[in-house]
C-alpha cells in the first residue's frame, strides 16, 4: 500500500439548499473538501451552492439503489450530475454503473463510485468495476462496502493497489462499525480521501466518523507512516470512552500514536489482521478478556492468576497480556476507606468480575459472588475464598459494598437490587452511561458511589504506563473520559457558533446551584442539565403539591401522590434526562446558616425562589463569595431577569436597596401565574447562564429584561453602575448573610401555609414522631417527610426539623402549632 497525504472530506446532506449552505459554511472547518449531498433536496439550486460554499467541493446526488434519497427519475438525476460537471464544482460523484458512456468534457473531476451494503464485491466484480471506471475516464475510483471485520477493511483498501501509477486515485470506504478504525487510519492504508460527517450533522454513511472527532479526538492530521496504532477491542468498542483518555494522554506526552476503536465479532480474524497492521497495544473488553488468552505469546503473573486479560503489549512481534482491571477496582475502592471484614456482594462472573473479585479479596472484604450462571459464580468464588449464589437472591441480600461487574445498566436496565442503605457503597463498573440507574438509585438513597468512569480511568493509568513507560494522572484520565461523551449529544449546541466546541467543553466543566425548584427552578434546572454541565446542586424546602402541576414542568402526578420533596423528585427526573450530569438534591431551607456552604464549589447560582428575603440572602452570599447569580421572577403573565457578577455589575441592592414592604407586591397567591411566562423567563435566565458557563461573558446583555407574554411586550433597561454606597456590594454590610435580617417563619406563596424553621438544625427521627402523633390525626410517613392532618391544619415535617404548616398564613400561629405538636 502506498502512503499518501490522505485528504479529509466533510460530507453534508440536507433537505433544502439553504440548509445545505448553512451546514457547509458552519460545520466543515478543517476539512480539505466538502461533499454536498443534494439527493434529499427537491430541485436543488446548484448555481447557488457553487457560489455560496467556499473551498473544494464534491457534488453528489445519490440514487436510492446505492443508499441515497433521490426520488426523481434516473434520467433527471444524471442530467443534474452532468450539469454539475460544468458549473465549477471541483469533483462530481457518479455511480460507475449509472453511466453508459463517458460524459462530455467538463471542468469537474469525476469520482466514479460503487456502493455495496451487503459486503465486499467478489474478485471478479472488483476487476470489472475498476476496468469500467477507467474506461469511463475516472479521476478517482471509490468503492464503498460494508465490512464485518478489520480483515475485510484491509482487503478493501488493497483493491485500489496500482491505480495511482495511472494517475487514478482510490477511495476505499469501509462501511459499518467494523470499518471505523480503517476510516481513521486511511492515511496508513493508502487511501486518497476519507469521509467524515460535518459538525452538527448526521453521518451520511454507516460508520462515518464526525469531523470533530477525526481532527480533535484522533488527531487525523498527525497520523503518518510512523504513527503507532493502539486500540480497544470488543463487540461494543464504539461506545468506549477509552479513545478520549488515551489519545489525550498521547498528545500530552508528545507520542506519535493513535488509539482507535476496533469493534469486531471474530477474534481469530482480528488477531491476524492486527498483527499484519502492526498494532502496538490493545485494551481488551467484552467478550474477549478470557477468549484472547490462547492468542497471546505470554501472560503476566497477575493476569494468569485472574484468568483474564484486558491489556495487550506488542513488542518485536510478540503479544503479552496483562490485567489492569484489578487496579481499576482496587485503587478507587481503597480511597474510600478500610474495607477489612465488611460484607461485599459482587454481581457477575465474567472477565471483569474476575479482576474485581481479586481486588475485593485484596482489600479484605467478606465476599459473596452472585451470577445468573451459578456454576460460574461458584468457580470464581472458589478462586478467591468467597461464597456464591444465584442472582435472584440479590434483592434480599444485605451488604456494605455492592459491585456490579455485568453490562446491566448500559442500556437503561438495572440490577434487581433491594433497598440501598445510606451508609453503603455502590460500585458500578459500567462506564457508558456513567450515571447508570444503579448509581442514580444509590445516590438518591444517600449512599456513596464509585462509577465506571472512575474505574476505567484507574485501570487506564497502569495500561498507559505499560505502553509508554510514563504514568498519567488519574484525574486527567477521568476528565478526558468524561469529555469523550460531548461530541454527539451536544452536537447541535456545538454547531451554534457562539458556543462552539470550546464553549461546550467549558460548559461541561461547570457546576451550577439552583435555589428553589418550583416553577422557574424546575424549568431552568432541566435546561441547564440538558446543556451538559458537570453538576447541578438543587436545593428546595418544599414538597410536590397538586397546584404545582400546572406550571412546574419537572413534576407529575406520581410525585404529588407520593408526597415527594421537590428536590428529590427533581433529582430523579434530571438524572434520567442526562445521566452524565451529577445531580445533587438537598431538601432544606436556604438561610444564613447554610447558604455559604451551598455556594461552595459552584460556578453559578440560578434563582428559582419565590420570596425577596431569600433573594437578598443569595445576593449577600454572591457578593461575599464572588460567585455570580442570576435573578429571575414571574407572577401573572409578567416576569423579569438580570445577571449579577460581583465586581463587574450592579447587585440586587444597588437598585432595590430594601425588600418591598409586605402586601405591596403581587404574588402568585394574589395574581396567579401562567405557565408560558415561567418558560419565557427561564429561557432568558438560562441563555445568560450559558454565556457565563461557556466563557462568553462578553456577550452578556447587561440589562434588566422584563416581559409580559399576555400583552406581547418585551422591555429592557440598563441599570447604572454599581453604587459605592450600596449596602451590599458597596459598604459590604451583608446583613442577610450574617443573620441580622430574615425570620424563622415564612409565609409560602399561594399555599395558605407557613414554613417554620427551628433555630437549631436537628435530625428528626420521623418514625418516632409519627408514633407520638398517631392518636392526634391521620399520619403518613416516608423516607423524606411526615404528614399529620389535624382538625383545621396539616403539618408536614422534614428530617431537618423544618415544618410547613397548612391552613394558616399567620407566622405566629404556625410557630405555636409547631411548638405544640413537634416541640421546641
N, C-alpha and C positions, 0 to 999 in steps of 0.2 A: 504494500500500500504506500502510495506517495504521501508525503507530508505537505499539506497546503496551509495557506493562511485562510482558514475557513471563514466565509462571510456569514453574518447573522441576519436573517430575515425576520422582521416582526410582522406577523400576519394579523390582519384586521378584517372582520366581517361586520355588517350592519344591515338594517332594514331600510335605510334611506341614504341618499347622497350626503345630506347634511350631517347625519350621524357618523358616517364613514370619514368625512373630512375632519370632524371633531376628534374622533378616536385616533386617527392617523397623526393629527397635529399634536395631541396631548400625550399619547401613550407609547410612542415609538422612539423616544430619545435614546440614543446609544446604539441603535441598530444600524447596520450597513445599508439595508434595503427595507422597503415597506411593501408588503403584499396587500393589495387592495382586492378583497373578495367581494365581487358585485353580484354574485348569483342570488343573494337574498333580497335584492333591490328591484322593484318594478320600475323599468325604464331608467336605469342609472345615467347620470349626466357625466359622461366620460371626459368631455372637454373641461368641465369644472374640476373634476378630480385631478386631471393633469396640471391645471393651472394653480390649484389651491394646496396641493400636497407637495411639500418640499422633499428633496432628496431623490435617491434612486428608487424607482418604483417597479413593481411587478403587478400586472393586471391579470386577474384570474376570474373566470366565470365557470364554476364547476358544475357539471351535469349531475343529476340525481344518481345516475348509474355509478358514478365514481365519487359519491359522498357529498355532493353539493346540494344546492337548494333551488337551482334554476327551474322554473315551471313552464317556460315557453317552449316553442318548437326547437328542434336541434338546428334547423337552418337559421333561425333568428339568433341563436346563441353563437354559431360560428360566424355569422355576419358581424355581430358585436365584437367578437375577438379579432376578426380581420381588421375592422375599423380601428381597433385599439393599437394595432401594429403601426398605424400611420399617424397617430395623434401625439407621438412624442413620449410614450411610456418607454422605459428602458428595457423591460422584459415583458413578454406576454406568455402565459402558461396555457398550453392547449394539450389535451389528451392525445397520445400517439394514434390511437385507433379512431379518433374523431376525424382525422384528415385523410382525404382520398388522394390528395396531391399537394405538392408544395404550394405555400401561399405566395402571392405576388410579393415582390421585394418591398420591405417596409423599413422604418427606422428602428423598430424594436428587435431585440434578440429573442429567439424562440427557446422557451423551456418546453420540451415535449415530455409528457408525463404519463405514468400508468399507476393506477391505484388498485390494490388487491386487498380486500378486507377479510379474506379467508385465510391467507397465508402466503408464503413465498411462492412466486411462479416457479415452475419446474425448469430444468436446464434448457429444454427445447424452447420454451416460451421466452426465456431470458434472451436467448440468441436472436429469436425473431424480433423482440421488442427493440433491442439495441440496433439491429440492422435496419429496421423500419424507421427508427428515429434518425439515423444517419442519412437514410435515403431522402427523408423529408426536410433535411437541412437544419437539424437541431444544433443550436449553440450549446444547449445544456440538456442532458437527459436526466429525468427524475423518475425513480421507481420507489413508490411508497407501498409497503406491505406490512400486514400485521405479523408480528413475530411473537413467538411463545417462549423464547429463551435468549440468553446472551449469545449462544452459539448461532442462532438464526440471524441475529442482528449483525454479527461479524460476517456471516455468509452474504448477507445483503450488501454490505459495504464492498465486498470483493467483486460484485457483479460488474462494477464500472472500471475494473482494472484495465489499463491500456487505453482508455478513451482519451486521456489527457495528451497522449502522444499525437493524436489527430486534431488537437485543439478543441476538443469537446469536453466540457465539464460534466461531472456526475454528482447527483444528489441522492444518496440513499436516505429514505425516511422510514425508520423502523417504528411502526405504529403499535400502540398498546403499552401497558405497564412494563413489559419485559424489555421494551426498546428505549426507555427513558435514559438509562446510563449511556447508551450509544449516541443518543442525540447530544448529550452534554460533551461526550468525548469525540465529537465529529472531527475535530482537528487532528486527533491521534489516528483516526480511521481513514483519513484522506478524502473527506467529503469537501466539495467545493462550497456548499452552502448548508446551513441547518436552520430550522424554523423555530420560532418562539411566539407565544401569544403576547399581544400588546398589553401594556399596563391597563388594568381595569377592564379588560375584555376577556371573554371566554376563549378557551382554546379552539382552533379551527380544525383540529385533528386529534385523534386519540393518542394520549401520551405526550402531547406537546407541552413543553416546559414554559413557564412565564418568562418574559423578557427580564423582569426584575430579578428573578431567581438565577437566570443564566449569567447576568452581569454581576450581581452582588453576592448571592449565596455561593455560586460555583466558580466565580471569577473566570468566566469563559475566556476573556482576553489573555489570561495568563497561562492557559493550557497550551503546552507545546510538546515537542518530541521528547523532552527530558522530564516532563512532569510525572511524578509518581502517582499511582492510582490506588486509592483506598475506597472502601465502601461498606455498606450494610447489606447483608444477605438475609433474605427472608421472603415469605409469601405475602407480607404486608409492608414491605420496606418503604413504600412511598409515603406512608403515614408517619415515619420516624422523624424525630427531632435531631437525630444524630448528625445529619449533614450540616445543620446550623452550628452545632457545637464544634465539630472537628474542622470544618472549613474556616471558621473564625479563628480557631487556635493556630492552624497552619499559617494564616495571614499574619497573626500577631508575632509569630516567631520567624517569619520570612521563609517558610519552607515551600519549595516548588512542588506542591502536591494538591490533589483534589480528592474529595470524598463524595461518592455518588451512591444513589440507591440502586441496588441490584435486586429487583423484585422478580423472583424466579420460583418455578414449581418443581423443576427436576434438578436435584443436587449433583448427580454424576456428570450431566452435560455441562453444568455451570463450572464445576471444578476444572474440567479440561479446558474450557474456554478462558477462564480467569487466568490460568497458568500461561496459556498462549498469549493473552493480552499483557501479561507481566504485572498483574496486581500485586501490590506490596503489602497489603494488610486488609483484614476484614473484621467487621463486627458481625457476629452471627446471632440471629434471633429466631423466633418461632418459624417453622417447626424443626430447625436443623441443628439445635445445640447438642443433641446426642447423636443424630444421624451423621454428623460430619466427622466423628472420631475415626472411622476406618479410612478416611481420605487424607489423614494427616501423616506427616513423616515423624513427628514427635509430639508428645503431650507433656506439659509440665506437671510437677508432683501434685499440686493442689487441684488442678483440673482433672487429673486422673482419679484422685480420691473422690471428688464430687461426681464424676462421671458425666460431665457436661462441659462444653467449650463455648465461650461467647466471643473469643478474640483469637484471630489468626495473624501470625507474623510470618511473612515470606522473606527468606534471605537465601541467596545463592541457590534458588530453585527449590528449596526445602520449606515446607509449611509446618509451623509449630503452633500447637493450640494452648491457650491459657484460659483461665476463668477469672474475670474481674467482677462478675455479678456479686460474688461473695462480699467484695469491698463495697459494692453499691448498697448492700443491706447493712453490713456491719458499721460502716462509717456514720451515716446519719442516725442509726439506732443508738450507737454509743454516745453520741452527742446529747441524747435525750435523758441520760441518767444511768443508774445502776439497775440492771435487769436480772441480776442473780436471784434465782429461786422464785421469780414471778411467773405466772402462768401465761402461756402463749399458744395461740391456735394458728397454724399455717394451713392455708387452703391451696391445694394444688399438689401435683406430684411429677410435673414435667421438669424440663431443664432449668427454668428459672427457679422453681420450687426447690430443686436440689441445692442450688447455691444458697438460697435463703435458709434452708434447713441447717447447713453447716455454719452459716453466720449466727443463727439463733443458738445453735449448740455452743458456739464460742463465746457468746455473751452470757451464757449461764442460765437461760430460762428453763422452766419445766414445760416441755413442748408436746403438743398433740397435733398430728398431721391428719387433715381431712381431705378426701377427694372423692369424686364420683366413682372412680375405679378403686375400690377398697384394697385390692391386691397390690396396686402400685403404691397406695398410701402406706401399706404395711412394709413393702420393700424399702421405701425411703425412710420410714420411721426406724426400722431395724438398723439402718446405716448410722443413725445419729443418736440412738438410745432414747427414742421417743415412743409415745403411744400413738395409736392411729384409730381412725373411724371413718364412717361414711359421711358425705357432705350433708345429708339430710338431718344430721344431728346439730348442725351449726346454729339454727335459731334458738335452741335451748342451752347452748354452751355458755359457760362463764369464763372470762379471760381478762387479763390485764393488757394483753397485746394481741392484736389480730393482724395477720399479714396475708394479703391476697396476692398469690403468685399465679393467678389464672388470667385469661383475657377478659373475664367478665367485668363489664364497666366500660369497655372501649366503644360499645355501640349503644349506650344508654341503659342497658340492663344492669342489674346489681346482684350482689350475693344475697342469699336468703338469711340475712343476719337478723338477730332479735334486737332487743334494746341495747343501746350503747351507753355505758356509764361515763359520766363526765370526767372521771379521773383515769380513763383508759387511754390507750394509744392505738390508732388505726394506721396501718402502713399499706398503701395500695400501690403495687408495682406497675399498674397501667399508667403510661405516660401521656397518651392521647385519647381523650382529653385529660388534662392534668387534674381537674376537679371532677372526678367521677361521681356518680350517685352515692357511692360508699363514702367518699371524702366529704361530700356535702352533708350527708346524714350525720357523720361523726362530728363535724363542726357545729351543726345545729344542736347536737347534744352536749356541746361544751368539751368534747374530747380533743386531745392533741392528735395531730396527724403528721405523717410523712408521705409525700406524694411521689408518683412515679418519676416526675422530673428530677426531684432531689436524688432519687436512687440512680436514675440514668446519668446524671452529672457525676455522682460519686464514682460509679464504675468507669466512666469515660476518662477520669483523671489518670488512673493506672493504665488504661488502654492506650491513651495518647503517649504516656511515658514509655510503654513497650515499643511503640512505633518510632518515636523520635528521640528518646533519651532525655526529653525535657518534660517537666511536670507542670501542667496548667493549674490554675487556681480553681477550686470547686465552685466558688461563686461566679466566676467568669463563665464557666461551662453552663451553669444554671441560667444565667442571663441570656446566653446565646441560644440555649434550647427553647426558652420561652419566646424569644424573638422569632423563631422559625415558624410560629403559627400565624404571624401577622399578615403575610402577603395575600393569601386568598380570602380570608374572612373580611378583611378591611379594604379590599381592592377598590371599591367604589369611593371610599373615603380618601384613599391614597391618590386616586385619579384626580380628585379635586385639587387643583394646583395650589390653592392657598394653604393646604396641609401637606400633601406630598408624602414621600417615604420618610423623610427626616422628621416631619411633624408627627407622623404616626408612631415612629419609634419613641419620640418624646412623650406622646400621649400614653403609650404602653408602659412607661416607667413611672407614671404619676399616681399618687394616692389622693383620694377625694373623701371628704367628710360631708355627709348630707344630714343636716339637723332638721328632723321632722319629716316623716314620710306619709303625710296626709295628701291633700290634692296636689300641690306643687311638687312636694318631695317625691311622691311616687312616680310622677311623670319624668322629673329631672333625673332621678336615680336610674330609671330604665334607660333613658337616652345615653347617660354617661357610661353605663355598663355596656350597652351595645357598641359604644365608641371604642371600647377596648382599653380602658385604664387598667393599671396594675391592681388596684384595690379600691373598694368602696366601703367606708365605715358608715353605717346608718344608725342614727340614734333617735328614738321616739319613746314617749312616755305613755302612749295611748294604746288601745286595742281596737280591733275592727268592729265597727258598728254598722247596722243596716243602712243608715243615712249616708255612709261614706261611699257606697257602691255606685252612686250616681256620677261621681267625678274622680274618684281615687282609683286610677286605672290598673294598679298592680293587684287589687284585691277582688275576690269573687265570693259567691255565697257560701262556699265551703269554709273560707277563712272566717266569715261572720258567724256561721253556725258553731264553729269550734271555739269561738271567742279568743282567737289568737292575738297576741300583741302585734301591732303593726310592724315592728322591726323584724320579728320572727317571720311573719307571713311574707314581708318584702324580701328578706334574705333568701327564702326558699324559691320565690319566683325569679329573682335576679340570678341566682345560681343556675337555674335551669335555662335562662336566656343566654348566659355566657359563662360556661364552666371554667374558662380560663381567667376570669376575674375573681379575685378573692373578695368575698363579701362577708363583712363582719357586722353582726347585729348586736346592738346594745339597747336593752329595754330599760330606759332611765329617763329621768327629768334632767334637763341641762340647767345647771345652776353654778354659782360662783365657786363651789367646792370641787366641781369636776370638769369645768369647761377647759381649763388649761391642759389637763391630761387628754381630753378628747381631741384637742388641736395638735397634740404632739405627734410628729411623724407624718403629717399630711401636707400636701402641697396647695390645696384649695378647699374652701368651705362653701357649700351651697345652702342658702337659706330656704328651708321648707316649713318655717314656723308659722304660727297664727297669732302671735302677740308681740307687741313692741318691747315688752320687758326683756324677752329672750333675744330679740334682735339687738338691743342696746348692749346686752351682755356679749353677744358674738362680736359686736363692733369693738368693745373693750379688749376682748381676747385677741382679735386680729391686730389691733394697734400694739399690744404687748408682745405678741409672738412674731409679727411680721408676715403672717400667713394671709394672703388675700381672701376676701369673701365676696359673694355676690348676693345682694339683697333682691328679694322678689316677693311680691304680694298681689293678691287679687280678691275682689269682692264684687258681687253682682256680675256685671259684664265688663268691669274695668280692672286694669292691672298695671303694674309698673315694675321696673328692674333697673339696677345700676351696680357697677363694679366698684369695690373699694380695695385699692392696693396701697398698703401703708407706706408712707414716704413718697408716694407719687400722685395719689388722687385725694380729693376731699374724703373724709369719712362721714358716716351717717350723722354724727352730731355737729358736723360743720354747718349743715343747713337744717337740721331738725334737732336742736340742742336738747330739748326735753321731750319726754313721751307726751303724746296727746292726752289731754285730760279724759278720764273715764266718761263714756257716753257721748263724746264729741266726734268719734269716727265711726263710720258704718262697719258692721261686722257681717259675717255670713249668717249670723243669727237674726240680724235685723234687716239685711238687704238681700240675703240669699247669695247664691253663686251658680253660674252655669259652666258646664264642662269646657266649652270652647275657649273661654278666657284662661282657664288653667293651662291648656296645652299651648296657647299662644304665648303666654308669659314664660312658661318653661322653655319654649323654643328660643326666646330671646336670651334667657339666663344661660342655657347650655351652649348656645352659639358663642357667647362671650367666654364661657368656661373653656371651650375648645381652643379659642385663641390663646388663652393663658397656658393651657396644658401642652399645646403644640409649639410653644415658644414663639408665638406670634403676637406678643403684647403690643407691638407697633400697630396692629390692626384694630385694637380696641377703640370703640367709638367715643368713649369718654363722656357720654351723655346719659341723663336720666331718661329712659324710654318709658312712655306711657301709651296705653291703647285702650280703646273701647270697642270690643268686637260687635256689640249690638248696633252701634252707630257707625261702625266702619271708620273709626278715626285712629290715627297714629300720630303721636306728638313726641317731641324730644326737646330738652333744654340742657345746655352745658353749664353746670354749676361753676361758681367762682373757685379760685384756688383754695387750697386748704387754709383754714383760718388759723392764724397764730394764737388767737385766744380761744380756740375750740377746747372745751373741757377735756376731750379725749386725746386727739392727736396733737393738739397744740400745747396745753398745760399738763398733759399726761395725768389728769385726775380721773383715774379709772374706777369710778365709784361703783359701777355694777360688778366689776371684776373682784373688787375687794369686799363686796357684800354689803356695802352701805345702803344700796337700793335693791329692791326685789323682795317679794314676800314668800311666805311658806305655803300660802293658799292662793290658787289662781283659778278664776272662772274660765271655763273652756268655751271656745267659740261654737255657738249653735248647738250646744249639747244639754242645756239645763243641768249643768254639772260643774263641780269644783274639784280641782286636784289639790290634795293635801299632801305636803311633803314633810316628814318628821325632821326635826332639827339635826338629828344624828342618823346617818345611813345605817341600816341594820339589815341582816339577812333573816327573813321571815321563814319559819317552818310552816308552810301553808297547810299541810295536812293537820298539824296540831291545832292551828287556828280554826280550821274547818270543824274539827270535833267540838271545840268550845262553842261555836256559833250555831250548830245544827238545831238546837232547841229554839232558836230565835227566828228562824225563817228558812227558806229554801236555799241550800248551799250547793254550789258546783265548784270543783277544783280541777285544774290540770297542771302540767309541769311549770307553767309560767305565771298563773294568776288564780285568784279565788274570787267568786262572786257570791254575795249573800243578798237575797231580796227580803227587805223588811216591809213594814206596813206601808209606808209612804216614800221610802227611799231604797236605793240599791247601792251597795258598796262593792267596788272592785279593788281588791288588794293585790299588789305586786310583791315579788320576792324581795325587793329592796326597801320595803316598808311604805312605799307610796300608796296612796289610795285615790280613786276617783269616786266621789260621792254624787250620785244621781238624784234628781228630784229637788235640787236647790241651786240657786245662784248666789247664795249668801255665804261668803267665806267663813264667817263666824259660826254659822250653823253647821257647816261642813266640818270645821275643826272640832266642834262639840260632839258631833256624831262619831268622828274618828276616835276621839278620846274615850267615848262611851263603849264602843264595840271592839276597837282594835287595841286601845290603850295608849298611853303616852310613853 
